[in-house]
Amino acid sequence: MKLSASKLAQWCVQGDHYCIALEEHHLVFESKHLTETVPFAIWDGQCRLSRGLLWGKLTFIVSPADQPARSISVYGLPWFELSSFVEQLTASYQDWLAKQKNKFMLVEHELVALRDELEGHIGYLRDADLQQWVSKAGIAVAEFGVHPQVAAIANPALYQGFFGWLQNGSAMREAKNTQWRETELERWSQWFDGIESSPLNPSQRQAVLMDDNHNLLLAGAGSGKTSVLMARTQYLVASEQTTPERIVMLAFGKKASEEMAQRLASAGLRNVEVSTFHSFATKVIKAFTGNAPVLSALATDEEAKLSWMTLWLAEHLTQPAVEKRWLKHLSQWKLPGLNAERTLAEQAHEPRLHKWLWRQVDLLIQQNKSQAAMRSQVNGDARAESEFALVWPLMRSYQTHLSQANEVDFNGLIKEATKLLLRKSATFSAQYDHIMVDEYQDISPSRMEMLEALCGGKRERAPSLFAVGDDWQAIYRFAGSDVSLTTDFLARFPAGVIRYLDVTYRFHSQIGAVANPFIQVNPRQLAKPLNSVKTQKKKAVHLVSSETLEDTLTKLAASKGERDATLMMIGRNHASKPEGFSSWQARWPSLNIVFVTAHASKGLEADFTFLLDVNEGVFPAKGQSEGLEVAMLSVDGEMEHAEERRLFYVALTRARQSCWIFCHPEKPSVFVKELWLGDYPVMSKLPKKALEFEQAPPAIEQSAMSE
């Protein structure tokens, strides 16, 4: 059945549709350059007639599943034939619809059951839950041959629910989860008030409820991340979402894992598995192989490692070809502990050489790349290429030694566990519902691969990752950590969720006004608010000369009198420890003075801090522009001193009350100059001339903008 405009009418309507035909369960529209087919399933069964001066027009409304509804009009049709044509169209549609309704009634109960799976879902609806349902529902619709238009007419409520989830699931999931969070916040309000020594603040409560497939909680300095970890673990059990033994909490160090285990035990949750990454990897290997891996003495015994390296060096440095290669390197660059004027083999026991070599070997092992890939990474850097040629044979000998002894080192533990999990993760992961990770900003690529293998199993509902960290405090690149695994979290896990703790209880607003914009000068750091509970108008960060260190200490001690206070002296390295430190401890015991390096200060706090020797070339540390370590650790596009800036931020945020930054008045570091010229709220007793740059760096401009 077909109705078409006359030749004259077709010429008059130009490019518009001028013909409509009815085929089996389809409408076919024709124009001069286009033929469009519309199935009954996306037509509403109605058409509007309009009469023009000479001819008639028919208008149809179509609603494709993946597009907005739109109208299609056919022009120039003979008016006297339109009414009967429309009657036939409508009759044909009604006949098709009646058959579809009968078919729909046979499967309606199954669609209702599918809809109720989501409508009746208890708890947070994860993205993975929705995607699994969409896949299952899509298959069901295809098998049943159910058209949304038929469902909308036959059962409007079912259509709104079932097809609403199928076509607009993300928005409906967000609405459902928002309602769930609001209900949970009200239901557990009193519990949140008393679970820790102080009531959880709003951002901490929201963090406790995070429960998507992959969750990242950004926890700034002093924002109470441990309280959230403890509260979330207890909440999961108290709300009967899981049981203690189905939760595993991973930490980077033994001390941290023991402290968390102790806190959980005090809360009555002794069965929560708290472990270091290495201990967990050992458990995985034993579970799959039936045997615990043998950890090499070279990984656990410093003396054994040094002895092995001495023997290796003594043997290899006597070989003419090897000695020639090393001497060629020494003719251009230095190596710690080696002197080209002496026989190289005689220096095989040199501790500084051992330290440097092992550092390079560890870096190469962490790369988890082929020799060719690593060669490509150092290509073009003559020094790095030469150092790689020196170190690679040592690394290969080390790996051969482990293989022949059937032993592993700490890196090997992680890699072997990952390999096993990738093969059989569904089986092993089934025993867990939640994987919680502390200090996530310190994650390395190899540990990340193990986590992905653990949380990405083929289970219907894989364990949920709950990671807590702070990219502002990522300071262990030299140990293999990769801050981009935190900053690029959503690129790695597009369906992941990021929240942040926005209140710090450690330092007041004046320290925050210096530290927070300072760290965000780096455009790659994730932006987040970090507001201080305590507000203060008086400036609390002081730029002073190193010559006034003892005088400043004397004045501070006098101001405190007999009242106890804590003072943390922080140096970029151990060389910054003052000569008079021990005598000061004895002279002012009420100050409780301690010295730590900047790296060791992370996680600590004190009433007052002294940042020592913040001089040019010291803090930030003077970096090499070439060499194997630089090539292995470089990050494309990262700003100068990026990690040193994070380390300085860590040092800045240890103080609860005031921070003094000491430097040589004639060679202050670029950080000191930036704090002065960047319009930060600091007090300076340094000569202004010393604080000037020859040319203001971009960081200053960015700092001022962030204010």
C-alpha positions as CSV (number, residue, x, y, z in Angstrom):
1,M,0.0,0.0,0.0
2,K,1.5,3.3,-1.1
3,L,0.4,6.9,-1.5
4,S,2.5,9.4,-3.5
5,A,2.4,13.0,-4.6
6,S,2.0,13.8,-8.3
7,K,4.9,14.8,-10.4
8,L,3.9,18.5,-10.1
9,A,3.5,18.1,-6.3
10,Q,6.9,16.3,-6.1
11,W,8.5,19.2,-7.9
12,C,6.9,21.7,-5.6
13,V,7.9,20.1,-2.3
14,Q,11.5,20.0,-3.5
15,G,13.7,17.9,-1.0
16,D,10.9,17.0,1.5
17,H,9.2,13.6,1.7
18,Y,6.6,13.1,-1.0
19,C,5.7,9.4,-0.7
20,I,4.6,7.0,2.1
21,A,4.3,3.3,1.8
22,L,3.0,0.6,4.2
23,E,5.1,-2.6,4.3
24,E,4.9,-5.4,6.8
25,H,5.1,-3.7,10.2
26,H,7.0,-0.7,8.7
27,L,6.4,2.7,7.2
28,V,8.6,3.7,4.3
29,F,9.1,7.4,3.6
30,E,10.6,8.6,0.3
31,S,12.1,11.9,-0.9
32,K,14.2,12.8,-3.9
33,H,17.4,11.8,-2.3
34,L,16.4,9.6,0.7
35,T,14.4,6.6,1.6
36,E,13.7,6.1,5.4
37,T,12.2,3.0,7.0
38,V,10.4,3.3,10.3
39,P,9.3,0.2,12.2
40,F,5.9,0.2,14.0
41,A,7.9,-0.3,17.2
42,I,9.0,3.3,17.2
43,W,5.8,4.9,15.9
44,D,3.0,5.9,18.2
45,G,0.3,4.6,15.8
46,Q,-1.1,8.1,15.1
47,C,-0.8,10.6,12.2
48,R,-2.0,14.1,11.8
49,L,-3.7,15.3,8.6
50,S,-3.3,18.8,7.4
51,R,-4.9,20.3,4.2
52,G,-3.0,22.9,2.1
53,L,-4.1,25.0,-0.8
54,L,-3.8,22.2,-3.3
55,W,-2.7,19.0,-1.5
56,G,-2.6,17.4,1.9
57,K,0.1,16.6,4.4
58,L,0.6,13.7,6.9
59,T,2.7,14.0,10.0
60,F,4.0,11.1,12.1
61,I,5.8,11.1,15.5
62,V,8.6,8.5,15.8
63,S,10.6,7.8,19.0
64,P,13.9,5.8,18.3
65,A,15.3,4.2,21.5
66,D,18.6,6.0,21.3
67,Q,17.4,9.4,19.9
68,P,14.9,12.1,20.9
69,A,11.4,11.9,19.5
70,R,10.9,13.7,16.2
71,S,8.3,14.3,13.5
72,I,8.3,13.1,9.9
73,S,6.0,14.9,7.4
74,V,4.9,13.8,3.9
75,Y,3.9,16.7,1.5
76,G,1.9,17.0,-1.7
77,L,-0.4,14.0,-1.1
78,P,-3.8,13.8,-2.9
79,W,-6.3,15.0,-0.3
80,F,-9.2,12.9,-1.4
81,E,-7.2,9.7,-0.8
82,L,-5.8,10.6,2.6
83,S,-8.6,9.6,4.9
84,S,-8.9,6.0,3.6
85,F,-5.1,5.6,3.5
86,V,-4.8,6.7,7.2
87,E,-7.6,4.3,8.2
88,Q,-5.7,1.4,6.6
89,L,-2.5,2.5,8.3
90,T,-4.2,2.7,11.7
91,A,-5.9,-0.6,11.3
92,S,-2.7,-2.3,10.3
93,Y,-0.9,-0.7,13.3
94,Q,-3.7,-1.8,15.7
95,D,-3.6,-5.3,14.4
96,W,0.2,-5.4,14.9
97,L,-0.2,-3.9,18.4
98,A,-2.8,-6.5,19.5
99,K,-0.5,-9.3,18.5
100,Q,2.4,-7.6,20.3
101,K,0.3,-7.2,23.5
102,N,-0.6,-10.9,23.5
103,K,3.1,-11.7,23.1
104,F,4.0,-9.2,25.8
105,M,1.6,-10.8,28.3
106,L,3.5,-14.1,28.0
107,V,6.8,-12.5,29.1
108,E,5.5,-9.6,31.2
109,H,6.1,-11.4,34.5
110,E,9.8,-12.0,33.6
111,L,10.3,-8.3,32.8
112,V,8.7,-7.4,36.1
113,A,11.1,-9.8,37.9
114,L,14.0,-8.2,36.1
115,R,12.8,-4.7,37.0
116,D,12.4,-5.7,40.6
117,E,16.0,-6.8,40.8
118,L,17.1,-3.2,40.6
119,E,14.1,-1.6,42.3
120,G,14.5,-4.0,45.2
121,H,18.3,-3.8,45.4
122,I,19.4,-3.3,49.0
123,G,22.4,-1.0,49.6
124,Y,24.6,1.0,47.2
125,L,24.0,0.1,43.6
126,R,27.4,-0.2,42.0
127,D,28.2,0.6,38.4
128,A,29.1,-3.1,37.9
129,D,25.7,-4.1,39.2
130,L,23.9,-1.9,36.7
131,Q,26.1,-3.0,33.8
132,Q,25.5,-6.7,34.5
133,W,21.7,-6.0,34.8
134,V,21.7,-4.0,31.5
135,S,23.5,-6.8,29.7
136,K,21.0,-9.4,31.1
137,A,18.0,-7.2,30.4
138,G,19.1,-6.4,26.9
139,I,19.5,-10.1,26.1
140,A,16.0,-10.8,27.5
141,V,14.4,-8.0,25.4
142,A,16.0,-9.3,22.3
143,E,15.0,-12.9,23.0
144,F,11.4,-12.0,23.9
145,G,11.1,-9.6,21.0
146,V,9.4,-7.0,23.3
147,H,9.1,-3.4,21.9
148,P,9.3,-0.5,24.3
149,Q,6.3,1.1,22.6
150,V,4.2,-1.9,23.3
151,A,5.3,-2.1,26.9
152,A,4.5,1.6,27.3
153,I,0.9,1.0,26.1
154,A,0.3,-2.3,27.8
155,N,2.0,-1.6,31.2
156,P,3.0,2.1,31.6
157,A,4.5,1.5,35.1
158,L,6.6,-1.4,33.9
159,Y,7.8,0.6,30.9
160,Q,8.8,3.5,33.1
161,G,10.7,1.2,35.4
162,F,12.2,-1.5,33.3
163,F,13.0,0.6,30.1
164,G,13.8,3.6,32.2
165,W,16.7,1.6,33.7
166,L,17.6,0.2,30.4
167,Q,17.8,3.5,28.6
168,N,18.7,6.0,31.3
169,G,20.4,3.7,33.9
170,S,23.2,6.1,35.0
171,A,20.9,8.9,36.0
172,M,18.5,6.5,37.8
173,R,21.4,4.8,39.6
174,E,22.7,8.1,40.8
175,A,19.2,9.1,42.1
176,K,18.8,5.8,43.8
177,N,22.2,6.0,45.4
178,T,21.6,9.6,46.5
179,Q,18.4,8.5,48.3
180,W,20.2,5.5,49.8
181,R,23.0,7.8,51.2
182,E,20.5,10.2,52.7
183,T,18.6,7.4,54.4
184,E,21.8,5.8,55.7
185,L,23.2,9.2,57.0
186,E,20.0,9.7,59.0
187,R,19.7,6.1,60.1
188,W,23.3,5.9,61.4
189,S,23.6,9.5,62.6
190,Q,24.0,8.6,66.3
191,W,26.3,5.8,65.5
192,F,28.6,8.1,63.4
193,D,28.6,10.5,66.4
194,G,30.1,7.9,68.8
195,I,32.1,5.4,66.7
196,E,35.3,7.5,67.1
197,S,36.6,9.7,69.9
198,S,35.0,12.7,68.1
199,P,31.9,12.7,65.9
200,L,32.6,12.1,62.2
201,N,32.2,15.3,60.2
202,P,30.0,15.4,57.0
203,S,32.8,14.5,54.6
204,Q,33.9,11.6,56.7
205,R,30.4,10.2,56.9
206,Q,30.0,10.4,53.2
207,A,33.4,8.7,52.8
208,V,32.3,5.8,55.0
209,L,29.4,5.1,52.6
210,M,31.5,5.0,49.4
211,D,30.8,1.6,47.9
212,D,31.3,1.6,44.1
213,N,33.5,-0.8,42.2
214,H,36.5,1.4,42.6
215,N,36.6,4.2,45.3
216,L,39.3,6.8,45.9
217,L,39.2,8.9,49.1
218,L,41.6,11.8,48.9
219,A,42.6,12.5,52.5
220,G,44.6,15.7,53.1
221,A,47.1,16.1,55.9
222,G,45.5,15.8,59.3
223,S,42.0,15.1,57.9
224,G,41.3,11.9,59.8
225,K,41.8,9.2,57.2
226,T,42.5,6.5,59.8
227,S,39.2,7.3,61.6
228,V,37.4,6.8,58.2
229,L,39.1,3.5,57.6
230,M,38.2,2.2,61.1
231,A,34.6,3.6,60.9
232,R,34.0,2.2,57.5
233,T,35.2,-1.3,58.5
234,Q,32.9,-1.3,61.5
235,Y,30.0,0.1,59.6
236,L,30.2,-2.6,56.9
237,V,29.9,-5.3,59.7
238,A,27.4,-3.4,61.9
239,S,25.1,-2.8,58.9
240,E,25.4,-6.6,58.0
241,Q,26.7,-5.8,54.5
242,T,29.5,-8.3,55.1
243,T,31.4,-10.2,57.8
244,P,34.8,-9.3,59.2
245,E,36.7,-12.2,57.5
246,R,35.5,-11.0,54.1
247,I,37.4,-7.7,54.5
248,V,41.1,-7.3,53.8
249,M,43.0,-4.2,54.6
250,L,46.4,-3.6,52.9
251,A,49.1,-1.4,54.2
252,F,52.6,-0.6,52.9
253,G,54.6,-1.2,56.1
254,K,54.5,-3.7,58.9
255,K,54.2,-1.0,61.6
256,A,51.1,0.5,59.9
257,S,49.4,-2.8,59.5
258,E,50.0,-3.8,63.1
259,E,48.6,-0.5,64.3
260,M,45.4,-0.9,62.2
261,A,45.0,-4.5,63.3
262,Q,45.3,-3.4,67.0
263,R,42.7,-0.7,66.5
264,L,40.3,-3.1,64.8
265,A,40.9,-5.7,67.5
266,S,40.0,-3.1,70.2
267,A,36.8,-2.6,68.2
268,G,36.0,-6.3,68.3
269,L,37.0,-7.0,64.7
270,R,39.9,-9.4,65.1
271,N,38.8,-11.4,62.0
272,V,39.4,-8.6,59.6
273,E,42.5,-9.5,57.6
274,V,45.1,-6.7,58.0
275,S,48.3,-7.3,56.0
276,T,51.2,-5.7,54.1
277,F,51.2,-6.2,50.4
278,H,54.1,-8.6,50.7
279,S,52.4,-10.8,53.3
280,F,49.2,-10.8,51.3
281,A,51.2,-11.9,48.2
282,T,52.7,-14.7,50.2
283,K,49.2,-15.9,51.2
284,V,48.1,-15.8,47.6
285,I,51.1,-17.9,46.4
286,K,50.6,-20.4,49.2
287,A,46.9,-20.7,48.5
288,F,47.5,-21.6,44.9
289,T,50.6,-23.6,45.1
290,G,50.3,-25.2,48.5
291,N,53.7,-24.0,49.5
292,A,54.9,-20.8,51.0
293,P,57.5,-19.0,48.8
294,V,61.0,-18.9,50.0
295,L,62.2,-15.4,50.6
296,S,65.9,-15.0,49.6
297,A,68.5,-14.0,52.2
298,L,69.6,-11.4,49.6
299,A,66.3,-9.6,50.2
300,T,66.2,-9.9,54.0
301,D,69.8,-10.0,55.2
302,E,71.9,-6.9,54.4
303,E,75.2,-8.7,55.2
304,A,74.3,-11.6,52.8
305,K,73.4,-9.1,50.1
306,L,76.7,-7.1,50.5
307,S,78.7,-10.3,50.6
308,W,77.1,-11.6,47.4
309,M,77.7,-8.2,45.6
310,T,81.3,-8.1,46.7
311,L,82.0,-11.6,45.3
312,W,80.1,-10.7,42.1
313,L,82.1,-7.5,41.6
314,A,85.5,-9.1,42.5
315,E,84.8,-11.8,39.9
316,H,83.5,-9.6,37.1
317,L,85.8,-6.6,37.5
318,T,88.9,-8.8,36.9
319,Q,87.6,-9.7,33.4
320,P,89.4,-7.5,30.8
321,A,86.3,-6.6,28.8
322,V,84.2,-5.7,31.9
323,E,87.0,-3.7,33.4
324,K,87.5,-1.8,30.2
325,R,83.8,-0.9,30.1
326,W,83.9,0.3,33.7
327,L,87.0,2.3,33.2
328,K,85.6,3.9,30.1
329,H,82.6,5.0,32.1
330,L,84.8,6.4,34.9
331,S,86.7,8.4,32.3
332,Q,83.6,10.5,31.8
333,W,81.4,10.2,34.9
334,K,81.9,9.3,38.6
335,L,80.6,6.3,40.4
336,P,80.2,6.3,44.2
337,G,83.1,4.6,46.0
338,L,85.2,3.9,42.9
339,N,88.5,5.5,42.0
340,A,89.9,4.9,38.5
341,E,93.5,5.3,39.9
342,R,93.2,2.0,41.8
343,T,92.5,-1.5,40.6
344,L,88.8,-1.8,40.3
345,A,88.6,-5.4,41.7
346,E,90.3,-4.2,44.9
347,Q,87.4,-1.8,45.5
348,A,84.7,-4.5,45.2
349,H,83.9,-4.3,48.9
350,E,83.2,-0.5,48.8
351,P,79.9,0.2,50.6
352,R,79.0,3.3,48.6
353,L,79.4,1.4,45.4
354,H,77.2,-1.4,46.8
355,K,74.5,1.1,47.8
356,W,74.5,2.8,44.4
357,L,74.5,-0.5,42.4
358,W,71.7,-2.0,44.4
359,R,69.6,1.2,44.0
360,Q,70.0,0.9,40.2
361,V,69.2,-2.9,40.2
362,D,66.1,-2.2,42.3
363,L,64.9,0.4,39.9
364,L,65.3,-1.9,36.9
365,I,63.4,-4.7,38.6
366,Q,60.6,-2.3,39.5
367,Q,60.1,-1.4,35.8
368,N,58.8,-4.9,35.0
369,K,59.9,-4.4,31.4
370,S,62.0,-6.3,28.9
371,Q,65.6,-5.4,28.3
372,A,64.7,-3.9,24.9
373,A,62.0,-1.7,26.5
374,M,64.4,-0.4,29.1
375,R,67.1,0.2,26.6
376,S,64.6,2.2,24.6
377,Q,63.8,4.2,27.7
378,V,67.5,5.3,28.3
379,N,68.2,5.8,24.6
380,G,69.7,9.1,23.8
381,D,71.1,9.7,27.3
382,A,74.8,8.7,27.0
383,R,75.3,8.4,30.8
384,A,72.2,6.4,31.3
385,E,73.1,4.1,28.5
386,S,76.5,3.5,30.0
387,E,75.2,3.0,33.5
388,F,72.6,0.5,32.1
389,A,75.4,-1.4,30.5
390,L,77.2,-1.7,33.9
391,V,74.1,-2.6,35.9
392,W,72.2,-5.0,33.6
393,P,74.7,-7.9,34.0
394,L,74.4,-7.6,37.8
395,M,70.6,-7.6,37.7
396,R,70.6,-10.7,35.4
397,S,73.0,-12.5,37.7
398,Y,70.8,-11.6,40.7
399,Q,67.7,-13.0,39.0
400,T,69.5,-16.1,37.9
401,H,70.7,-16.6,41.5
402,L,67.0,-16.4,42.7
403,S,65.8,-18.7,40.0
404,Q,68.4,-21.4,40.6
405,A,67.8,-21.2,44.4
406,N,64.0,-21.4,43.8
407,E,63.7,-18.2,45.9
408,V,62.0,-14.8,45.5
409,D,62.6,-11.3,46.6
410,F,59.9,-8.8,47.6
411,N,59.3,-7.7,44.0
412,G,59.1,-11.3,43.0
413,L,56.4,-12.0,45.6
414,I,54.2,-9.3,44.1
415,K,54.8,-10.4,40.5
416,E,54.2,-14.1,41.3
417,A,51.0,-13.4,43.2
418,T,49.7,-11.2,40.4
419,K,50.4,-13.9,37.8
420,L,48.5,-16.5,39.9
421,L,45.6,-14.1,40.5
422,L,45.3,-13.3,36.8
423,R,44.8,-17.0,36.1
424,K,42.5,-17.9,39.0
425,S,41.3,-14.6,40.5
426,A,37.6,-15.6,40.5
427,T,38.3,-18.5,42.8
428,F,40.5,-16.6,45.2
429,S,38.7,-13.3,45.2
430,A,35.4,-15.0,46.0
431,Q,36.4,-15.0,49.7
432,Y,36.4,-11.1,49.8
433,D,33.8,-8.4,49.5
434,H,36.0,-5.4,50.3
435,I,39.7,-4.6,49.6
436,M,40.8,-1.5,51.5
437,V,44.2,0.2,50.8
438,D,45.9,2.7,53.1
439,E,48.4,5.3,51.7
440,Y,47.3,4.6,48.1
441,Q,49.4,7.5,46.8
442,D,52.4,5.3,47.4
443,I,51.2,2.5,45.1
444,S,53.6,1.1,42.6
445,P,52.7,-0.3,39.1
446,S,53.4,-3.9,40.3
447,R,51.2,-3.5,43.4
448,M,48.5,-1.9,41.2
449,E,48.6,-4.9,38.9
450,M,48.0,-7.2,41.9
451,L,45.1,-5.1,43.1
452,E,43.5,-5.1,39.6
453,A,43.9,-8.8,39.4
454,L,42.3,-9.2,42.8
455,C,39.4,-6.8,42.2
456,G,38.8,-7.5,38.6
457,G,37.9,-11.2,38.8
458,K,35.1,-12.8,36.8
459,R,32.8,-13.0,39.8
460,E,29.3,-11.6,39.4
461,R,30.2,-9.0,42.0
462,A,33.9,-8.6,42.4
463,P,35.5,-7.2,45.6
464,S,35.1,-3.4,45.9
465,L,38.4,-1.4,46.1
466,F,38.4,1.4,48.7
467,A,41.6,3.3,48.5
468,V,42.7,6.1,50.8
469,G,45.5,8.4,50.0
470,D,46.7,11.9,49.2
471,D,48.5,12.8,46.0
472,W,49.8,15.9,47.6
473,Q,51.9,13.7,49.9
474,A,53.3,11.3,47.3
475,I,57.0,11.3,48.2
476,Y,58.3,7.8,47.4
477,R,58.9,7.9,43.7
478,F,62.5,6.7,44.4
479,A,61.0,3.5,46.0
480,G,58.9,2.7,42.9
481,S,55.6,4.5,43.7
482,D,53.8,6.2,40.8
483,V,51.7,9.2,41.8
484,S,49.9,9.1,38.4
485,L,48.1,6.0,39.5
486,T,46.4,8.3,41.9
487,T,46.0,11.4,39.9
488,D,44.8,9.4,36.8
489,F,42.4,7.3,38.9
490,L,39.3,8.0,36.8
491,A,41.2,7.5,33.6
492,R,42.1,4.0,34.8
493,F,38.7,3.4,36.4
494,P,36.2,5.4,34.4
495,A,33.3,4.2,36.5
496,G,35.2,4.9,39.7
497,V,34.3,7.5,42.4
498,I,36.5,10.1,44.0
499,R,35.6,11.9,47.2
500,Y,37.7,13.9,49.6
501,L,38.0,14.8,53.3
502,D,37.8,18.5,53.4
503,V,38.6,19.3,57.0
504,T,42.0,19.2,58.7
505,Y,42.2,19.0,62.5
506,R,46.0,19.4,62.6
507,F,46.9,22.9,61.5
508,H,45.1,26.2,61.6
509,S,44.0,28.4,58.7
510,Q,47.3,30.4,58.5
511,I,49.4,27.3,57.8
512,G,46.8,26.0,55.4
513,A,46.9,29.4,53.5
514,V,50.6,28.7,52.8
515,A,50.7,25.0,52.3
516,N,47.6,24.3,50.3
517,P,48.2,26.8,47.4
518,F,51.9,25.9,47.4
519,I,51.2,22.3,46.6
520,Q,48.6,23.2,44.0
521,V,51.1,25.2,42.0
522,N,51.7,21.8,40.3
523,P,48.8,21.5,37.8
524,R,49.0,17.7,38.0
525,Q,48.0,17.6,41.6
526,L,44.3,16.9,42.2
527,A,42.4,20.0,43.4
528,K,40.5,19.6,46.6
529,P,39.5,21.9,49.5
530,L,41.2,21.4,52.8
531,N,39.7,23.7,55.4
532,S,41.1,24.1,58.9
533,V,38.9,23.6,61.9
534,K,40.9,26.4,63.7
535,T,41.0,29.8,62.2
536,Q,43.7,32.4,63.0
537,K,44.6,35.8,61.7
538,K,48.2,36.0,62.8
539,K,50.8,34.6,60.3
540,A,52.4,31.4,61.4
541,V,55.0,30.6,58.8
542,H,58.3,32.4,59.3
543,L,61.3,32.8,56.9
544,V,64.4,33.2,58.9
545,S,68.2,32.9,58.7
546,S,69.9,29.7,59.8
547,E,72.2,31.9,61.9
548,T,69.3,32.6,64.2
549,L,68.4,29.0,64.8
550,E,69.5,28.9,68.5
551,D,68.2,32.3,69.2
552,T,64.8,31.3,67.8
553,L,64.8,28.2,69.9
554,T,65.7,30.2,73.0
555,K,62.8,32.6,72.4
556,L,60.3,29.7,71.7
557,A,61.4,27.9,74.9
558,A,61.0,31.2,76.9
559,S,57.5,31.8,75.5
560,K,56.4,28.3,76.5
561,G,57.9,28.5,80.0
562,E,57.4,25.2,81.9
563,R,54.5,24.2,79.8
564,D,55.1,21.0,77.7
565,A,55.3,21.4,74.0
566,T,56.7,19.5,71.0
567,L,59.2,20.7,68.5
568,M,60.1,18.8,65.4
569,M,63.2,19.8,63.5
570,I,63.0,18.6,59.9
571,G,65.9,18.3,57.5
572,R,66.0,17.3,53.8
573,N,68.5,14.7,54.9
574,H,70.4,13.7,58.0
575,A,73.3,16.1,57.2
576,S,70.9,18.9,58.4
577,K,70.8,17.7,62.0
578,P,72.3,20.6,64.1
579,E,75.5,20.0,66.0
580,G,73.9,21.3,69.2
581,F,70.9,19.1,69.0
582,S,71.7,16.9,72.0
583,S,72.5,19.8,74.2
584,W,69.3,21.6,73.2
585,Q,67.3,18.5,74.2
586,A,69.0,18.5,77.6
587,R,68.6,22.3,78.1
588,W,64.9,22.5,77.2
589,P,63.3,19.1,78.1
590,S,59.8,20.6,78.2
591,L,60.0,21.3,74.5
592,N,60.5,17.6,73.7
593,I,62.7,18.3,70.7
594,V,63.1,15.6,67.9
595,F,64.9,15.6,64.6
596,V,63.6,13.8,61.5
597,T,64.2,13.9,57.8
598,A,61.5,15.2,55.6
599,H,60.6,11.7,54.4
600,A,60.5,10.4,58.0
601,S,58.2,13.2,59.1
602,K,55.3,12.0,57.1
603,G,52.5,10.9,59.5
604,L,54.0,12.8,62.4
605,E,53.0,16.1,63.9
606,A,54.2,18.6,66.5
607,D,53.2,21.9,68.1
608,F,56.1,23.7,66.3
609,T,58.4,22.8,63.4
610,F,61.8,24.0,62.3
611,L,62.5,23.3,58.6
612,L,66.3,23.3,58.4
613,D,68.8,24.2,55.6
614,V,66.2,25.1,53.1
615,N,69.0,26.3,50.9
616,E,69.8,26.3,47.2
617,G,70.7,22.7,46.1
618,V,69.6,21.2,49.5
619,F,65.8,21.6,49.5
620,P,64.7,21.1,46.8
621,A,67.5,18.6,46.4
622,K,69.8,19.2,43.5
623,G,68.7,16.7,40.9
624,Q,70.8,15.1,38.1
625,S,69.9,16.0,34.6
626,E,71.1,12.7,33.2
627,G,71.8,9.1,34.3
628,L,70.0,5.8,34.7
629,E,68.0,6.8,37.8
630,V,66.8,10.0,36.1
631,A,65.8,8.1,33.0
632,M,63.9,5.4,35.0
633,L,62.1,7.8,37.3
634,S,61.3,10.7,34.9
635,V,57.7,11.6,34.3
636,D,56.7,13.2,31.0
637,G,55.4,16.6,31.4
638,E,55.9,16.9,35.2
639,M,57.0,20.3,36.4
640,E,60.4,20.9,37.8
641,H,60.9,19.8,41.5
642,A,57.4,18.2,41.5
643,E,58.2,15.5,44.0
644,E,60.4,17.9,46.1
645,R,57.4,20.2,46.2
646,R,55.3,17.4,47.6
647,L,58.0,16.6,50.1
648,F,58.2,20.3,51.2
649,Y,54.4,20.3,51.6
650,V,54.7,17.3,53.9
651,A,57.2,19.2,56.0
652,L,55.1,22.3,56.1
653,T,52.1,20.5,57.3
654,R,53.6,18.8,60.4
655,A,53.1,21.9,62.6
656,R,50.0,22.5,64.6
657,Q,50.8,26.0,65.6
658,S,53.8,27.6,63.9
659,C,56.5,26.7,61.4
660,W,60.0,28.4,61.0
661,I,61.8,27.9,57.7
662,F,65.6,28.4,58.1
663,C,67.9,29.1,55.2
664,H,71.3,30.7,54.5
665,P,70.5,34.4,53.8
666,E,72.7,34.4,50.7
667,K,71.5,31.2,49.2
668,P,67.8,30.6,50.0
669,S,66.2,27.8,48.0
670,V,63.7,28.5,45.2
671,F,60.9,27.4,47.6
672,V,61.8,30.1,50.1
673,K,61.9,32.7,47.3
674,E,58.5,31.5,46.0
675,L,56.9,31.7,49.4
676,W,58.0,35.3,49.7
677,L,57.3,36.5,46.1
678,G,54.2,34.4,45.6
679,D,52.2,36.5,48.0
680,Y,51.8,33.8,50.5
681,P,50.9,34.9,54.1
682,V,54.4,34.4,55.5
683,M,56.6,36.6,57.8
684,S,60.2,37.1,56.7
685,K,63.3,38.3,58.4
686,L,65.5,37.6,55.4
687,P,67.1,40.4,53.3
688,K,64.7,41.2,50.4
689,K,67.6,41.1,48.0
690,A,68.3,37.5,48.8
691,L,64.7,36.6,48.1
692,E,64.6,38.0,44.5
693,F,64.7,35.8,41.4
694,E,66.7,37.0,38.4
695,Q,63.5,36.1,36.6
696,A,60.3,35.1,38.3
697,P,59.5,31.5,37.6
698,P,56.1,30.3,36.3
699,A,55.4,28.7,39.7
700,I,55.1,32.2,41.3
701,E,52.4,33.3,38.9
702,Q,50.5,30.1,39.4
703,S,50.7,30.4,43.1
704,A,49.3,33.9,43.0
705,M,46.5,32.7,40.8
706,S,45.6,29.9,43.2
707,E,45.1,32.4,46.0
